Amino acid sequence: MFALEQEVSQFIIDTLNLEEVRAADIDPAAPLFKAGLGLDSIDALELGVGIQKRYGIKLSPDAAENRKHFGSVRSLCALIESHRSAQAVAT
């Protein structure tokens, strides 16, 4: 999972143009919003679009579980892994 955590951290940096942050600076368990990286709702929208484009995961904007998925890098990794597992089973 470490490689995916690094990939997702870099994805966040690239998607949101966080020029002052390196992937190694992001604690995978730290919150992405408010405390932690301090992201906001606009950042969430940009990440949602990016996740759909890069990982093929379509998130409903009003889904209650989005808060959980966007909680940390680790929770985003869990979402991606779950999606990959579901795709592997479907094929």
PyMOL Python script that loads the backbone (N, CA, C, O; Angstrom):
from pymol import cmd

cmd.read_pdbstr("""\
ATOM      1  N   MET A   1       0.831  -1.200   0.000  1.00  0.00           N
ATOM      2  CA  MET A   1       0.000   0.000   0.000  1.00  0.00           C
ATOM      3  C   MET A   1       0.868   1.254   0.000  1.00  0.00           C
ATOM      4  O   MET A   1       0.412   2.318  -0.418  1.00  0.00           O
ATOM      5  N   PHE A   2       2.112   1.142   0.463  1.00  0.00           N
ATOM      6  CA  PHE A   2       2.982   2.319   0.535  1.00  0.00           C
ATOM      7  C   PHE A   2       3.140   2.980  -0.835  1.00  0.00           C
ATOM      8  O   PHE A   2       3.099   4.206  -0.936  1.00  0.00           O
ATOM      9  N   ALA A   3       3.319   2.188  -1.879  1.00  0.00           N
ATOM     10  CA  ALA A   3       3.488   2.755  -3.223  1.00  0.00           C
ATOM     11  C   ALA A   3       2.235   3.513  -3.652  1.00  0.00           C
ATOM     12  O   ALA A   3       2.324   4.588  -4.245  1.00  0.00           O
ATOM     13  N   LEU A   4       1.076   2.952  -3.351  1.00  0.00           N
ATOM     14  CA  LEU A   4      -0.172   3.635  -3.708  1.00  0.00           C
ATOM     15  C   LEU A   4      -0.329   4.916  -2.894  1.00  0.00           C
ATOM     16  O   LEU A   4      -0.810   5.920  -3.417  1.00  0.00           O
ATOM     17  N   GLU A   5       0.069   4.898  -1.624  1.00  0.00           N
ATOM     18  CA  GLU A   5      -0.004   6.111  -0.805  1.00  0.00           C
ATOM     19  C   GLU A   5       0.871   7.210  -1.401  1.00  0.00           C
ATOM     20  O   GLU A   5       0.465   8.371  -1.444  1.00  0.00           O
ATOM     21  N   GLN A   6       2.059   6.855  -1.857  1.00  0.00           N
ATOM     22  CA  GLN A   6       2.940   7.832  -2.495  1.00  0.00           C
ATOM     23  C   GLN A   6       2.331   8.340  -3.795  1.00  0.00           C
ATOM     24  O   GLN A   6       2.390   9.532  -4.094  1.00  0.00           O
ATOM     25  N   GLU A   7       1.745   7.425  -4.566  1.00  0.00           N
ATOM     26  CA  GLU A   7       1.102   7.803  -5.830  1.00  0.00           C
ATOM     27  C   GLU A   7      -0.060   8.767  -5.588  1.00  0.00           C
ATOM     28  O   GLU A   7      -0.191   9.771  -6.289  1.00  0.00           O
ATOM     29  N   VAL A   8      -0.892   8.469  -4.608  1.00  0.00           N
ATOM     30  CA  VAL A   8      -2.049   9.313  -4.306  1.00  0.00           C
ATOM     31  C   VAL A   8      -1.596  10.658  -3.745  1.00  0.00           C
ATOM     32  O   VAL A   8      -2.180  11.691  -4.071  1.00  0.00           O
ATOM     33  N   SER A   9      -0.573  10.657  -2.914  1.00  0.00           N
ATOM     34  CA  SER A   9      -0.037  11.919  -2.391  1.00  0.00           C
ATOM     35  C   SER A   9       0.448  12.804  -3.537  1.00  0.00           C
ATOM     36  O   SER A   9       0.166  14.002  -3.564  1.00  0.00           O
ATOM     37  N   GLN A  10       1.170  12.216  -4.475  1.00  0.00           N
ATOM     38  CA  GLN A  10       1.661  12.985  -5.623  1.00  0.00           C
ATOM     39  C   GLN A  10       0.505  13.428  -6.506  1.00  0.00           C
ATOM     40  O   GLN A  10       0.529  14.532  -7.051  1.00  0.00           O
ATOM     41  N   PHE A  11      -0.507  12.580  -6.651  1.00  0.00           N
ATOM     42  CA  PHE A  11      -1.703  12.933  -7.414  1.00  0.00           C
ATOM     43  C   PHE A  11      -2.376  14.169  -6.820  1.00  0.00           C
ATOM     44  O   PHE A  11      -2.782  15.071  -7.553  1.00  0.00           O
ATOM     45  N   ILE A  12      -2.495  14.211  -5.494  1.00  0.00           N
ATOM     46  CA  ILE A  12      -3.098  15.366  -4.818  1.00  0.00           C
ATOM     47  C   ILE A  12      -2.273  16.620  -5.088  1.00  0.00           C
ATOM     48  O   ILE A  12      -2.819  17.673  -5.417  1.00  0.00           O
ATOM     49  N   ILE A  13      -0.979  16.501  -4.949  1.00  0.00           N
ATOM     50  CA  ILE A  13      -0.081  17.639  -5.187  1.00  0.00           C
ATOM     51  C   ILE A  13      -0.225  18.153  -6.612  1.00  0.00           C
ATOM     52  O   ILE A  13      -0.356  19.356  -6.839  1.00  0.00           O
ATOM     53  N   ASP A  14      -0.199  17.234  -7.564  1.00  0.00           N
ATOM     54  CA  ASP A  14      -0.288  17.621  -8.977  1.00  0.00           C
ATOM     55  C   ASP A  14      -1.654  18.199  -9.323  1.00  0.00           C
ATOM     56  O   ASP A  14      -1.744  19.208 -10.023  1.00  0.00           O
ATOM     57  N   THR A  15      -2.707  17.570  -8.841  1.00  0.00           N
ATOM     58  CA  THR A  15      -4.068  18.006  -9.154  1.00  0.00           C
ATOM     59  C   THR A  15      -4.356  19.392  -8.603  1.00  0.00           C
ATOM     60  O   THR A  15      -5.007  20.208  -9.256  1.00  0.00           O
ATOM     61  N   LEU A  16      -3.866  19.652  -7.397  1.00  0.00           N
ATOM     62  CA  LEU A  16      -4.182  20.921  -6.730  1.00  0.00           C
ATOM     63  C   LEU A  16      -3.046  21.943  -6.843  1.00  0.00           C
ATOM     64  O   LEU A  16      -3.112  23.018  -6.246  1.00  0.00           O
ATOM     65  N   ASN A  17      -2.017  21.605  -7.603  1.00  0.00           N
ATOM     66  CA  ASN A  17      -0.871  22.506  -7.791  1.00  0.00           C
ATOM     67  C   ASN A  17      -0.296  22.993  -6.462  1.00  0.00           C
ATOM     68  O   ASN A  17      -0.087  24.189  -6.262  1.00  0.00           O
ATOM     69  N   LEU A  18      -0.047  22.058  -5.571  1.00  0.00           N
ATOM     70  CA  LEU A  18       0.524  22.387  -4.262  1.00  0.00           C
ATOM     71  C   LEU A  18       2.043  22.449  -4.401  1.00  0.00           C
ATOM     72  O   LEU A  18       2.740  21.472  -4.126  1.00  0.00           O
ATOM     73  N   GLU A  19       2.541  23.583  -4.821  1.00  0.00           N
ATOM     74  CA  GLU A  19       3.948  23.748  -5.168  1.00  0.00           C
ATOM     75  C   GLU A  19       4.893  23.614  -3.979  1.00  0.00           C
ATOM     76  O   GLU A  19       6.046  23.218  -4.156  1.00  0.00           O
ATOM     77  N   GLU A  20       4.440  23.928  -2.801  1.00  0.00           N
ATOM     78  CA  GLU A  20       5.300  23.925  -1.617  1.00  0.00           C
ATOM     79  C   GLU A  20       5.313  22.579  -0.892  1.00  0.00           C
ATOM     80  O   GLU A  20       5.983  22.442   0.132  1.00  0.00           O
ATOM     81  N   VAL A  21       4.586  21.587  -1.402  1.00  0.00           N
ATOM     82  CA  VAL A  21       4.422  20.315  -0.709  1.00  0.00           C
ATOM     83  C   VAL A  21       5.049  19.198  -1.532  1.00  0.00           C
ATOM     84  O   VAL A  21       4.946  19.175  -2.759  1.00  0.00           O
ATOM     85  N   ARG A  22       5.705  18.266  -0.827  1.00  0.00           N
ATOM     86  CA  ARG A  22       6.235  17.059  -1.473  1.00  0.00           C
ATOM     87  C   ARG A  22       5.422  15.867  -0.977  1.00  0.00           C
ATOM     88  O   ARG A  22       4.829  15.918   0.100  1.00  0.00           O
ATOM     89  N   ALA A  23       5.398  14.809  -1.758  1.00  0.00           N
ATOM     90  CA  ALA A  23       4.636  13.613  -1.372  1.00  0.00           C
ATOM     91  C   ALA A  23       5.089  13.096  -0.008  1.00  0.00           C
ATOM     92  O   ALA A  23       4.264  12.654   0.792  1.00  0.00           O
ATOM     93  N   ALA A  24       6.377  13.146   0.260  1.00  0.00           N
ATOM     94  CA  ALA A  24       6.902  12.667   1.536  1.00  0.00           C
ATOM     95  C   ALA A  24       6.437  13.522   2.714  1.00  0.00           C
ATOM     96  O   ALA A  24       6.484  13.070   3.858  1.00  0.00           O
ATOM     97  N   ASP A  25       5.992  14.744   2.450  1.00  0.00           N
ATOM     98  CA  ASP A  25       5.517  15.643   3.506  1.00  0.00           C
ATOM     99  C   ASP A  25       4.106  15.301   3.975  1.00  0.00           C
ATOM    100  O   ASP A  25       3.683  15.740   5.045  1.00  0.00           O
ATOM    101  N   ILE A  26       3.389  14.533   3.193  1.00  0.00           N
ATOM    102  CA  ILE A  26       1.986  14.241   3.509  1.00  0.00           C
ATOM    103  C   ILE A  26       1.903  12.958   4.331  1.00  0.00           C
ATOM    104  O   ILE A  26       2.303  11.887   3.876  1.00  0.00           O
ATOM    105  N   ASP A  27       1.383  13.083   5.535  1.00  0.00           N
ATOM    106  CA  ASP A  27       1.150  11.924   6.393  1.00  0.00           C
ATOM    107  C   ASP A  27      -0.087  11.203   5.859  1.00  0.00           C
ATOM    108  O   ASP A  27      -1.164  11.797   5.807  1.00  0.00           O
ATOM    109  N   PRO A  28       0.042   9.934   5.462  1.00  0.00           N
ATOM    110  CA  PRO A  28      -1.093   9.223   4.863  1.00  0.00           C
ATOM    111  C   PRO A  28      -2.305   9.100   5.785  1.00  0.00           C
ATOM    112  O   PRO A  28      -3.426   8.910   5.312  1.00  0.00           O
ATOM    113  N   ALA A  29      -2.092   9.204   7.081  1.00  0.00           N
ATOM    114  CA  ALA A  29      -3.201   9.074   8.024  1.00  0.00           C
ATOM    115  C   ALA A  29      -3.776  10.428   8.444  1.00  0.00           C
ATOM    116  O   ALA A  29      -4.819  10.481   9.095  1.00  0.00           O
ATOM    117  N   ALA A  30      -3.109  11.510   8.079  1.00  0.00           N
ATOM    118  CA  ALA A  30      -3.557  12.849   8.495  1.00  0.00           C
ATOM    119  C   ALA A  30      -4.778  13.280   7.693  1.00  0.00           C
ATOM    120  O   ALA A  30      -4.941  12.884   6.540  1.00  0.00           O
ATOM    121  N   PRO A  31      -5.631  14.088   8.302  1.00  0.00           N
ATOM    122  CA  PRO A  31      -6.807  14.595   7.582  1.00  0.00           C
ATOM    123  C   PRO A  31      -6.389  15.467   6.400  1.00  0.00           C
ATOM    124  O   PRO A  31      -5.390  16.183   6.462  1.00  0.00           O
ATOM    125  N   LEU A  32      -7.160  15.396   5.341  1.00  0.00           N
ATOM    126  CA  LEU A  32      -6.880  16.237   4.174  1.00  0.00           C
ATOM    127  C   LEU A  32      -7.528  17.607   4.304  1.00  0.00           C
ATOM    128  O   LEU A  32      -7.027  18.590   3.757  1.00  0.00           O
ATOM    129  N   PHE A  33      -8.640  17.673   5.028  1.00  0.00           N
ATOM    130  CA  PHE A  33      -9.395  18.918   5.134  1.00  0.00           C
ATOM    131  C   PHE A  33      -9.262  19.497   6.534  1.00  0.00           C
ATOM    132  O   PHE A  33      -9.010  18.788   7.509  1.00  0.00           O
ATOM    133  N   LYS A  34      -9.439  20.810   6.596  1.00  0.00           N
ATOM    134  CA  LYS A  34      -9.294  21.585   7.832  1.00  0.00           C
ATOM    135  C   LYS A  34      -7.891  21.373   8.372  1.00  0.00           C
ATOM    136  O   LYS A  34      -6.947  21.973   7.857  1.00  0.00           O
ATOM    137  N   ALA A  35      -7.719  20.543   9.390  1.00  0.00           N
ATOM    138  CA  ALA A  35      -6.368  20.244   9.881  1.00  0.00           C
ATOM    139  C   ALA A  35      -5.645  19.428   8.809  1.00  0.00           C
ATOM    140  O   ALA A  35      -6.259  19.072   7.803  1.00  0.00           O
ATOM    141  N   GLY A  36      -4.407  19.133   8.987  1.00  0.00           N
ATOM    142  CA  GLY A  36      -3.674  18.376   7.980  1.00  0.00           C
ATOM    143  C   GLY A  36      -3.296  19.279   6.817  1.00  0.00           C
ATOM    144  O   GLY A  36      -2.634  20.296   7.021  1.00  0.00           O
ATOM    145  N   LEU A  37      -3.698  18.935   5.618  1.00  0.00           N
ATOM    146  CA  LEU A  37      -3.369  19.744   4.438  1.00  0.00           C
ATOM    147  C   LEU A  37      -4.191  21.020   4.346  1.00  0.00           C
ATOM    148  O   LEU A  37      -3.805  21.957   3.647  1.00  0.00           O
ATOM    149  N   GLY A  38      -5.306  21.064   5.037  1.00  0.00           N
ATOM    150  CA  GLY A  38      -6.127  22.270   5.033  1.00  0.00           C
ATOM    151  C   GLY A  38      -6.881  22.504   3.738  1.00  0.00           C
ATOM    152  O   GLY A  38      -7.112  23.652   3.356  1.00  0.00           O
ATOM    153  N   LEU A  39      -7.271  21.426   3.054  1.00  0.00           N
ATOM    154  CA  LEU A  39      -8.009  21.565   1.806  1.00  0.00           C
ATOM    155  C   LEU A  39      -9.420  22.061   2.080  1.00  0.00           C
ATOM    156  O   LEU A  39      -9.909  21.987   3.207  1.00  0.00           O
ATOM    157  N   ASP A  40     -10.074  22.573   1.027  1.00  0.00           N
ATOM    158  CA  ASP A  40     -11.436  23.082   1.170  1.00  0.00           C
ATOM    159  C   ASP A  40     -12.362  22.406   0.165  1.00  0.00           C
ATOM    160  O   ASP A  40     -11.950  21.481  -0.535  1.00  0.00           O
ATOM    161  N   SER A  41     -13.601  22.857   0.091  1.00  0.00           N
ATOM    162  CA  SER A  41     -14.607  22.209  -0.759  1.00  0.00           C
ATOM    163  C   SER A  41     -14.267  22.309  -2.249  1.00  0.00           C
ATOM    164  O   SER A  41     -14.571  21.392  -3.011  1.00  0.00           O
ATOM    165  N   ILE A  42     -13.647  23.400  -2.668  1.00  0.00           N
ATOM    166  CA  ILE A  42     -13.229  23.525  -4.074  1.00  0.00           C
ATOM    167  C   ILE A  42     -12.161  22.482  -4.386  1.00  0.00           C
ATOM    168  O   ILE A  42     -12.170  21.876  -5.457  1.00  0.00           O
ATOM    169  N   ASP A  43     -11.245  22.278  -3.449  1.00  0.00           N
ATOM    170  CA  ASP A  43     -10.218  21.245  -3.617  1.00  0.00           C
ATOM    171  C   ASP A  43     -10.871  19.865  -3.736  1.00  0.00           C
ATOM    172  O   ASP A  43     -10.435  19.039  -4.538  1.00  0.00           O
ATOM    173  N   ALA A  44     -11.906  19.619  -2.945  1.00  0.00           N
ATOM    174  CA  ALA A  44     -12.616  18.340  -3.002  1.00  0.00           C
ATOM    175  C   ALA A  44     -13.215  18.109  -4.383  1.00  0.00           C
ATOM    176  O   ALA A  44     -13.150  17.003  -4.919  1.00  0.00           O
ATOM    177  N   LEU A  45     -13.793  19.151  -4.953  1.00  0.00           N
ATOM    178  CA  LEU A  45     -14.360  19.028  -6.305  1.00  0.00           C
ATOM    179  C   LEU A  45     -13.284  18.703  -7.330  1.00  0.00           C
ATOM    180  O   LEU A  45     -13.470  17.835  -8.183  1.00  0.00           O
ATOM    181  N   GLU A  46     -12.159  19.402  -7.244  1.00  0.00           N
ATOM    182  CA  GLU A  46     -11.057  19.153  -8.173  1.00  0.00           C
ATOM    183  C   GLU A  46     -10.517  17.732  -8.016  1.00  0.00           C
ATOM    184  O   GLU A  46     -10.229  17.059  -9.006  1.00  0.00           O
ATOM    185  N   LEU A  47     -10.381  17.284  -6.777  1.00  0.00           N
ATOM    186  CA  LEU A  47      -9.910  15.914  -6.546  1.00  0.00           C
ATOM    187  C   LEU A  47     -10.911  14.901  -7.074  1.00  0.00           C
ATOM    188  O   LEU A  47     -10.517  13.892  -7.659  1.00  0.00           O
ATOM    189  N   GLY A  48     -12.196  15.154  -6.877  1.00  0.00           N
ATOM    190  CA  GLY A  48     -13.223  14.243  -7.378  1.00  0.00           C
ATOM    191  C   GLY A  48     -13.160  14.080  -8.888  1.00  0.00           C
ATOM    192  O   GLY A  48     -13.265  12.968  -9.404  1.00  0.00           O
ATOM    193  N   VAL A  49     -12.989  15.183  -9.590  1.00  0.00           N
ATOM    194  CA  VAL A  49     -12.866  15.140 -11.052  1.00  0.00           C
ATOM    195  C   VAL A  49     -11.589  14.391 -11.439  1.00  0.00           C
ATOM    196  O   VAL A  49     -11.592  13.568 -12.355  1.00  0.00           O
ATOM    197  N   GLY A  50     -10.508  14.686 -10.735  1.00  0.00           N
ATOM    198  CA  GLY A  50      -9.236  14.024 -11.022  1.00  0.00           C
ATOM    199  C   GLY A  50      -9.286  12.530 -10.773  1.00  0.00           C
ATOM    200  O   GLY A  50      -8.720  11.750 -11.539  1.00  0.00           O
ATOM    201  N   ILE A  51      -9.956  12.128  -9.712  1.00  0.00           N
ATOM    202  CA  ILE A  51     -10.084  10.700  -9.396  1.00  0.00           C
ATOM    203  C   ILE A  51     -10.882   9.988 -10.476  1.00  0.00           C
ATOM    204  O   ILE A  51     -10.569   8.859 -10.852  1.00  0.00           O
ATOM    205  N   GLN A  52     -11.901  10.650 -10.963  1.00  0.00           N
ATOM    206  CA  GLN A  52     -12.697  10.042 -12.041  1.00  0.00           C
ATOM    207  C   GLN A  52     -11.845   9.874 -13.295  1.00  0.00           C
ATOM    208  O   GLN A  52     -11.893   8.827 -13.940  1.00  0.00           O
ATOM    209  N   LYS A  53     -11.074  10.888 -13.641  1.00  0.00           N
ATOM    210  CA  LYS A  53     -10.250  10.823 -14.848  1.00  0.00           C
ATOM    211  C   LYS A  53      -9.120   9.802 -14.724  1.00  0.00           C
ATOM    212  O   LYS A  53      -8.882   9.021 -15.645  1.00  0.00           O
ATOM    213  N   ARG A  54      -8.433   9.808 -13.597  1.00  0.00           N
ATOM    214  CA  ARG A  54      -7.246   8.969 -13.458  1.00  0.00           C
ATOM    215  C   ARG A  54      -7.571   7.533 -13.084  1.00  0.00           C
ATOM    216  O   ARG A  54      -6.972   6.598 -13.614  1.00  0.00           O
ATOM    217  N   TYR A  55      -8.519   7.358 -12.173  1.00  0.00           N
ATOM    218  CA  TYR A  55      -8.786   6.024 -11.650  1.00  0.00           C
ATOM    219  C   TYR A  55     -10.117   5.436 -12.112  1.00  0.00           C
ATOM    220  O   TYR A  55     -10.424   4.285 -11.802  1.00  0.00           O
ATOM    221  N   GLY A  56     -10.904   6.209 -12.843  1.00  0.00           N
ATOM    222  CA  GLY A  56     -12.174   5.710 -13.350  1.00  0.00           C
ATOM    223  C   GLY A  56     -13.241   5.533 -12.288  1.00  0.00           C
ATOM    224  O   GLY A  56     -14.181   4.757 -12.466  1.00  0.00           O
ATOM    225  N   ILE A  57     -13.100   6.251 -11.180  1.00  0.00           N
ATOM    226  CA  ILE A  57     -14.052   6.143 -10.078  1.00  0.00           C
ATOM    227  C   ILE A  57     -14.971   7.354 -10.126  1.00  0.00           C
ATOM    228  O   ILE A  57     -14.529   8.493  -9.979  1.00  0.00           O
ATOM    229  N   LYS A  58     -16.239   7.094 -10.332  1.00  0.00           N
ATOM    230  CA  LYS A  58     -17.205   8.187 -10.364  1.00  0.00           C
ATOM    231  C   LYS A  58     -17.847   8.318  -8.991  1.00  0.00           C
ATOM    232  O   LYS A  58     -18.454   7.378  -8.478  1.00  0.00           O
ATOM    233  N   LEU A  59     -17.702   9.498  -8.410  1.00  0.00           N
ATOM    234  CA  LEU A  59     -18.260   9.779  -7.095  1.00  0.00           C
ATOM    235  C   LEU A  59     -19.476  10.685  -7.248  1.00  0.00           C
ATOM    236  O   LEU A  59     -19.448  11.657  -8.003  1.00  0.00           O
ATOM    237  N   SER A  60     -20.522  10.363  -6.539  1.00  0.00           N
ATOM    238  CA  SER A  60     -21.701  11.214  -6.533  1.00  0.00           C
ATOM    239  C   SER A  60     -21.410  12.414  -5.641  1.00  0.00           C
ATOM    240  O   SER A  60     -20.955  12.238  -4.511  1.00  0.00           O
ATOM    241  N   PRO A  61     -21.663  13.628  -6.119  1.00  0.00           N
ATOM    242  CA  PRO A  61     -21.327  14.810  -5.328  1.00  0.00           C
ATOM    243  C   PRO A  61     -22.054  14.896  -3.993  1.00  0.00           C
ATOM    244  O   PRO A  61     -21.565  15.541  -3.065  1.00  0.00           O
ATOM    245  N   ASP A  62     -23.205  14.262  -3.884  1.00  0.00           N
ATOM    246  CA  ASP A  62     -23.953  14.363  -2.639  1.00  0.00           C
ATOM    247  C   ASP A  62     -23.906  13.084  -1.813  1.00  0.00           C
ATOM    248  O   ASP A  62     -24.670  12.942  -0.858  1.00  0.00           O
ATOM    249  N   ALA A  63     -23.031  12.160  -2.158  1.00  0.00           N
ATOM    250  CA  ALA A  63     -22.942  10.898  -1.428  1.00  0.00           C
ATOM    251  C   ALA A  63     -22.357  11.114  -0.035  1.00  0.00           C
ATOM    252  O   ALA A  63     -21.339  11.787   0.126  1.00  0.00           O
ATOM    253  N   ALA A  64     -23.001  10.546   0.944  1.00  0.00           N
ATOM    254  CA  ALA A  64     -22.567  10.709   2.339  1.00  0.00           C
ATOM    255  C   ALA A  64     -21.196  10.094   2.583  1.00  0.00           C
ATOM    256  O   ALA A  64     -20.444  10.583   3.427  1.00  0.00           O
ATOM    257  N   GLU A  65     -20.860   9.037   1.863  1.00  0.00           N
ATOM    258  CA  GLU A  65     -19.574   8.378   2.093  1.00  0.00           C
ATOM    259  C   GLU A  65     -18.385   9.158   1.539  1.00  0.00           C
ATOM    260  O   GLU A  65     -17.241   8.809   1.827  1.00  0.00           O
ATOM    261  N   ASN A  66     -18.626  10.196   0.757  1.00  0.00           N
ATOM    262  CA  ASN A  66     -17.518  11.008   0.231  1.00  0.00           C
ATOM    263  C   ASN A  66     -16.666  11.585   1.349  1.00  0.00           C
ATOM    264  O   ASN A  66     -15.443  11.652   1.223  1.00  0.00           O
ATOM    265  N   ARG A  67     -17.282  11.996   2.421  1.00  0.00           N
ATOM    266  CA  ARG A  67     -16.534  12.550   3.562  1.00  0.00           C
ATOM    267  C   ARG A  67     -15.539  11.514   4.069  1.00  0.00           C
ATOM    268  O   ARG A  67     -14.401  11.844   4.403  1.00  0.00           O
ATOM    269  N   LYS A  68     -15.978  10.256   4.123  1.00  0.00           N
ATOM    270  CA  LYS A  68     -15.095   9.177   4.572  1.00  0.00           C
ATOM    271  C   LYS A  68     -13.979   8.946   3.551  1.00  0.00           C
ATOM    272  O   LYS A  68     -12.814   8.820   3.930  1.00  0.00           O
ATOM    273  N   HIS A  69     -14.320   8.888   2.263  1.00  0.00           N
ATOM    274  CA  HIS A  69     -13.328   8.627   1.217  1.00  0.00           C
ATOM    275  C   HIS A  69     -12.251   9.704   1.176  1.00  0.00           C
ATOM    276  O   HIS A  69     -11.079   9.404   0.945  1.00  0.00           O
ATOM    277  N   PHE A  70     -12.638  10.944   1.395  1.00  0.00           N
ATOM    278  CA  PHE A  70     -11.698  12.058   1.324  1.00  0.00           C
ATOM    279  C   PHE A  70     -11.092  12.410   2.686  1.00  0.00           C
ATOM    280  O   PHE A  70     -10.530  13.492   2.854  1.00  0.00           O
ATOM    281  N   GLY A  71     -11.205  11.513   3.640  1.00  0.00           N
ATOM    282  CA  GLY A  71     -10.706  11.783   4.978  1.00  0.00           C
ATOM    283  C   GLY A  71      -9.194  11.897   5.059  1.00  0.00           C
ATOM    284  O   GLY A  71      -8.669  12.741   5.785  1.00  0.00           O
ATOM    285  N   SER A  72      -8.490  11.048   4.312  1.00  0.00           N
ATOM    286  CA  SER A  72      -7.030  11.022   4.344  1.00  0.00           C
ATOM    287  C   SER A  72      -6.522  10.345   3.072  1.00  0.00           C
ATOM    288  O   SER A  72      -7.300   9.816   2.278  1.00  0.00           O
ATOM    289  N   VAL A  73      -5.225  10.373   2.899  1.00  0.00           N
ATOM    290  CA  VAL A  73      -4.626   9.658   1.763  1.00  0.00           C
ATOM    291  C   VAL A  73      -4.953   8.171   1.879  1.00  0.00           C
ATOM    292  O   VAL A  73      -5.278   7.524   0.883  1.00  0.00           O
ATOM    293  N   ARG A  74      -4.869   7.633   3.086  1.00  0.00           N
ATOM    294  CA  ARG A  74      -5.160   6.205   3.286  1.00  0.00           C
ATOM    295  C   ARG A  74      -6.589   5.857   2.900  1.00  0.00           C
ATOM    296  O   ARG A  74      -6.826   4.811   2.296  1.00  0.00           O
ATOM    297  N   SER A  75      -7.542   6.714   3.237  1.00  0.00           N
ATOM    298  CA  SER A  75      -8.926   6.407   2.887  1.00  0.00           C
ATOM    299  C   SER A  75      -9.140   6.501   1.374  1.00  0.00           C
ATOM    300  O   SER A  75      -9.929   5.739   0.816  1.00  0.00           O
ATOM    301  N   LEU A  76      -8.450   7.423   0.709  1.00  0.00           N
ATOM    302  CA  LEU A  76      -8.524   7.470  -0.761  1.00  0.00           C
ATOM    303  C   LEU A  76      -7.900   6.213  -1.366  1.00  0.00           C
ATOM    304  O   LEU A  76      -8.410   5.674  -2.348  1.00  0.00           O
ATOM    305  N   CYS A  77      -6.801   5.752  -0.781  1.00  0.00           N
ATOM    306  CA  CYS A  77      -6.168   4.516  -1.257  1.00  0.00           C
ATOM    307  C   CYS A  77      -7.108   3.327  -1.091  1.00  0.00           C
ATOM    308  O   CYS A  77      -7.188   2.469  -1.970  1.00  0.00           O
ATOM    309  N   ALA A  78      -7.816   3.275   0.028  1.00  0.00           N
ATOM    310  CA  ALA A  78      -8.772   2.192   0.252  1.00  0.00           C
ATOM    311  C   ALA A  78      -9.876   2.217  -0.805  1.00  0.00           C
ATOM    312  O   ALA A  78     -10.292   1.167  -1.294  1.00  0.00           O
ATOM    313  N   LEU A  79     -10.343   3.399  -1.153  1.00  0.00           N
ATOM    314  CA  LEU A  79     -11.357   3.539  -2.195  1.00  0.00           C
ATOM    315  C   LEU A  79     -10.823   3.032  -3.534  1.00  0.00           C
ATOM    316  O   LEU A  79     -11.502   2.287  -4.240  1.00  0.00           O
ATOM    317  N   ILE A  80      -9.618   3.437  -3.869  1.00  0.00           N
ATOM    318  CA  ILE A  80      -9.002   3.027  -5.140  1.00  0.00           C
ATOM    319  C   ILE A  80      -8.795   1.516  -5.169  1.00  0.00           C
ATOM    320  O   ILE A  80      -9.100   0.870  -6.172  1.00  0.00           O
ATOM    321  N   GLU A  81      -8.279   0.948  -4.081  1.00  0.00           N
ATOM    322  CA  GLU A  81      -8.068  -0.499  -4.008  1.00  0.00           C
ATOM    323  C   GLU A  81      -9.388  -1.250  -4.123  1.00  0.00           C
ATOM    324  O   GLU A  81      -9.469  -2.271  -4.807  1.00  0.00           O
ATOM    325  N   SER A  82     -10.408  -0.750  -3.462  1.00  0.00           N
ATOM    326  CA  SER A  82     -11.726  -1.376  -3.533  1.00  0.00           C
ATOM    327  C   SER A  82     -12.256  -1.361  -4.963  1.00  0.00           C
ATOM    328  O   SER A  82     -12.811  -2.351  -5.440  1.00  0.00           O
ATOM    329  N   HIS A  83     -12.082  -0.237  -5.636  1.00  0.00           N
ATOM    330  CA  HIS A  83     -12.526  -0.107  -7.027  1.00  0.00           C
ATOM    331  C   HIS A  83     -11.744  -1.070  -7.928  1.00  0.00           C
ATOM    332  O   HIS A  83     -12.320  -1.719  -8.801  1.00  0.00           O
ATOM    333  N   ARG A  84     -10.436  -1.155  -7.708  1.00  0.00           N
ATOM    334  CA  ARG A  84      -9.604  -2.065  -8.516  1.00  0.00           C
ATOM    335  C   ARG A  84     -10.008  -3.511  -8.289  1.00  0.00           C
ATOM    336  O   ARG A  84     -10.067  -4.292  -9.238  1.00  0.00           O
ATOM    337  N   SER A  85     -10.285  -3.879  -7.047  1.00  0.00           N
ATOM    338  CA  SER A  85     -10.698  -5.246  -6.723  1.00  0.00           C
ATOM    339  C   SER A  85     -12.035  -5.567  -7.386  1.00  0.00           C
ATOM    340  O   SER A  85     -12.221  -6.656  -7.928  1.00  0.00           O
ATOM    341  N   ALA A  86     -12.955  -4.620  -7.339  1.00  0.00           N
ATOM    342  CA  ALA A  86     -14.264  -4.841  -7.952  1.00  0.00           C
ATOM    343  C   ALA A  86     -14.130  -4.993  -9.465  1.00  0.00           C
ATOM    344  O   ALA A  86     -14.831  -5.802 -10.073  1.00  0.00           O
ATOM    345  N   GLN A  87     -13.238  -4.223 -10.069  1.00  0.00           N
ATOM    346  CA  GLN A  87     -13.018  -4.340 -11.516  1.00  0.00           C
ATOM    347  C   GLN A  87     -12.381  -5.685 -11.869  1.00  0.00           C
ATOM    348  O   GLN A  87     -12.721  -6.297 -12.881  1.00  0.00           O
ATOM    349  N   ALA A  88     -11.459  -6.135 -11.026  1.00  0.00           N
ATOM    350  CA  ALA A  88     -10.785  -7.420 -11.287  1.00  0.00           C
ATOM    351  C   ALA A  88     -11.783  -8.570 -11.210  1.00  0.00           C
ATOM    352  O   ALA A  88     -11.706  -9.507 -12.005  1.00  0.00           O
ATOM    353  N   VAL A  89     -12.699  -8.514 -10.283  1.00  0.00           N
ATOM    354  CA  VAL A  89     -13.720  -9.547 -10.138  1.00  0.00           C
ATOM    355  C   VAL A  89     -14.677  -9.517 -11.326  1.00  0.00           C
ATOM    356  O   VAL A  89     -15.138 -10.559 -11.793  1.00  0.00           O
ATOM    357  N   ALA A  90     -14.966  -8.320 -11.805  1.00  0.00           N
ATOM    358  CA  ALA A  90     -15.920  -8.175 -12.912  1.00  0.00           C
ATOM    359  C   ALA A  90     -15.350  -8.665 -14.246  1.00  0.00           C
ATOM    360  O   ALA A  90     -16.109  -8.989 -15.159  1.00  0.00           O
ATOM    361  N   THR A  91     -14.027  -8.721 -14.363  1.00  0.00           N
ATOM    362  CA  THR A  91     -13.433  -9.137 -15.634  1.00  0.00           C
ATOM    363  C   THR A  91     -13.087 -10.582 -15.680  1.00  0.00           C
ATOM    364  O   THR A  91     -12.579 -11.062 -16.693  1.00  0.00           O
TER     365      THR A  91
END
""", "prot")
cmd.dss("prot")
cmd.show_as("cartoon", "prot")
cmd.util.cbc("prot")
cmd.orient("prot")
